[in-house]
Amino acid sequence: MKNIFTSIFLLLGGLLYAQDAHFSQWSKAPFFLNPALTNNTDYDFRLGANYRAQWSPIIAPYRNFDVFFDHRIKSFSWGLNLLQNDAGDASLKSTHLGFALAYHKKMSKKDSRLSIGADLGFVQKRFDPTLMTFDNQYNPDIGYDENLSHREAFEQTSTILPNLGVGIVYKGQISNIGIEVGLSFSHLNRAISTFYEDNSVVLPAKTTAFGRLTLPLSEKFKLQPNLLYMTQMPARKITFGIDGAYNLTEETTLNVGLGMRKDDAFIIRAGIDYNAVSIGASFDVNSSKLSAATSGMGAFELSAIIHFNQTKRVVPIEEEIVEVVENNDRDGDRIPDDVDLCPDIPGLMMYNGCNDSDQDGIIDPEDECPNLFGVRSNKGCPAKGNDADGDGIIDKEDVCPFIKGVAALRGCPDTDLDGISDIDDHCPYMKGPLENRGCPLKDKIEEEKVVTTKIKTALVEFDTDKHLIKSRFYQELDEIAAMVINHEEYTIILSGHTDTEGNEEYNYQLGQRRASAVRAYLVERGVSPRRITMASYGELKPKMDNQSDFGKARNRRTEVHVFMNSGY
């Protein structure tokens, strides 16, 4: 009997007050939390789902299912969210379908940004009164009699309500401590929400506020104290806790956490992140007045999020406001012509309206080598003088100013001596004709007695401005090392490459560091240094174009070529 009354209380509470669901893993439900969180990640696409089963021991348990998808396009994000609440045998259901739009604005050169978002959609609420029991159906002699009329004046058993919500989120960093705070408001349109003929009952507005700190305690471990506040009359929920994240490997992070929802439940959370996939689970131990009826079984949750197509985000920075006299700014860079040293070329205020293409601190009009990092004592050219690589070709005329080459090939090398510059040669280590882009013709290899044969090629990719080898490349490099050790006729050629970020000299040096990192790894695995040859091409031989972040990521690489001396 007690469980029956409890179930009726829970069901009718949903009818009268229409409170929204909640999730103990609230960070895994961004739409539910705040529309400004619509894909504020470094990925173009995100797909996620959450499932929550609450009060399962009672007759009418609550189940929540949430699925969402969002897409990031530069500074804007949009997404769709479907949230359904199901309350037991009475089929009391609430379905929320929403469309969210967010804008993300970078506030400084550090990774701090402000996001604003809005959620527009509808909420459908429905139930089946034939599957419920009411006080009017109670017979003192036999108990509840389903043949008796419930005599409730339901005007309808299904209703659709429009819904509007807005939110704002700030994410930044103070020293080495990360901070994220957000505030959102839901059901701002106050839609009528009743199954009775009573226009005074409206869907109550909801306010949600959250805050989270990220405290790095070591290179592999960080703590995240967090707080969530939600109020929707007449309910109020305060959840606070602390989560820990430990990096097991470069691709794998283990997450554990504890929390407490005031006057409701203790929360245990756990999960794992592997590359672009995040999986989590949580369990609530009920501490409310319902704990006796639920045997302490509060709720169980599962969550999963998958990210697609990682992108290095560049969002607009707040521009410095400059007063410009009308019709007195020919190049439109918001710097008046009377103070603009380069009035016909758009430039930066820090350079008085000019640019510094090679970022050596010398503006282009005063730099004799505007595309080469140099020093002021040498008029902006490299410190080594006008011939940085010492090949007898001055830097201004040298297409490969940091790699020794020959005059016939504009200062670039020709490693395989086939008359084609390495930067134009698709097979720079094997002779081939120009009509085959420098690669040997298959039907002429035997005829021309090619002295080397390519056995294997591998790529090791790097993060921006880094030369640390990621663990996912270890296995292939180990296989190459074992192959070369067991075959004396095998040799290795390494070439380091970069994207076009930074100046040309720095990228040449970065390419050298990347090739050297792979060489050091192979030597540690037993390969003789004498069997390894290195070269750096910097930004001169892109694998893909540098117009997209995806293309740049493919260009940050070291190519590993294994050759066999044929003995011809």
Stockholm file with secondary structure:
# STOCKHOLM 1.0

chainA/1-568         MKNIFTSIFLLLGGLLYAQDAHFSQWSKAPFFLNPALTNNTDYDFRLGANYRAQWSPIIAPYRNFDVFFDHRIKSFSWGLNLLQNDAGDASLKSTHLGFALAYHKKMSKKDSRLSIGADLGFVQKRFDPTLMTFDNQYNPDIGYDENLSHREAFEQTSTILPNLGVGIVYKGQISNIGIEVGLSFSHLNRAISTFYEDNSVVLPAKTTAFGRLTLPLSEKFKLQPNLLYMTQMPARKITFGIDGAYNLTEETTLNVGLGMRKDDAFIIRAGIDYNAVSIGASFDVNSSKLSAATSGMGAFELSAIIHFNQTKRVVPIEEEIVEVVENNDRDGDRIPDDVDLCPDIPGLMMYNGCNDSDQDGIIDPEDECPNLFGVRSNKGCPAKGNDADGDGIIDKEDVCPFIKGVAALRGCPDTDLDGISDIDDHCPYMKGPLENRGCPLKDKIEEEKVVTTKIKTALVEFDTDKHLIKSRFYQELDEIAAMVINHEEYTIILSGHTDTEGNEEYNYQLGQRRASAVRAYLVERGVSPRRITMASYGELKPKMDNQSDFGKARNRRTEVHVFMNSGY
#=GR chainA/1-568 SS CHHHHHHHHHHHHHHHHCCCCCCSSGGGCHHHHCGGGTTCSSEEEEEEEEEEEESTTSSSCEEEEEEEEEEEETTEEEEEEEEEEEEGGGTEEEEEEEEEEEEEEECSSSSCEEEEEEEEEEEEEECCGGGCCCGGGEETTTEECTTSCCCCCCSCSEEEEEEEEEEEEEEEEETTEEEEEEEEEECTTCCBCCSSSCTTCBCCCEEEEEEEEEEECSSSEEEEEEEEEEEETTEEEEEEEEEEEEESSSSEEEEEEEEEETTTEEEEEEEEEETTEEEEEEEEEECSTTHHHHTTEEEEEEEEEEEEEECCCCCCBCCCCCCCCTTCCTTCSSSCTTTCSSTTSCCBGGGTTBCCTTCSSSCGGGCSSTTSCCCGGGTTSCTTCSCTTCSSSCGGGCSSTTSCCBGGGTTBCCTTCSSSCTTTCSSTTSCCCGGGTTCCCGGGHHHHTCSEEEEEEEEEECCTTCCCCCGGGHHHHHHHHHHHHTCTTEEEEEEEECCSSSCHHHHHHHHHHHHHHHHHHHHHTTCCGGGEEEEEEETSSCSSCSSSHHHHHHHSEEEEEEEEECCC
#=GC SS_cons         CHHHHHHHHHHHHHHHHCCCCCCSSGGGCHHHHCGGGTTCSSEEEEEEEEEEEESTTSSSCEEEEEEEEEEEETTEEEEEEEEEEEEGGGTEEEEEEEEEEEEEEECSSSSCEEEEEEEEEEEEEECCGGGCCCGGGEETTTEECTTSCCCCCCSCSEEEEEEEEEEEEEEEEETTEEEEEEEEEECTTCCBCCSSSCTTCBCCCEEEEEEEEEEECSSSEEEEEEEEEEEETTEEEEEEEEEEEEESSSSEEEEEEEEEETTTEEEEEEEEEETTEEEEEEEEEECSTTHHHHTTEEEEEEEEEEEEEECCCCCCBCCCCCCCCTTCCTTCSSSCTTTCSSTTSCCBGGGTTBCCTTCSSSCGGGCSSTTSCCCGGGTTSCTTCSCTTCSSSCGGGCSSTTSCCBGGGTTBCCTTCSSSCTTTCSSTTSCCCGGGTTCCCGGGHHHHTCSEEEEEEEEEECCTTCCCCCGGGHHHHHHHHHHHHTCTTEEEEEEEECCSSSCHHHHHHHHHHHHHHHHHHHHHTTCCGGGEEEEEEETSSCSSCSSSHHHHHHHSEEEEEEEEECCC
//
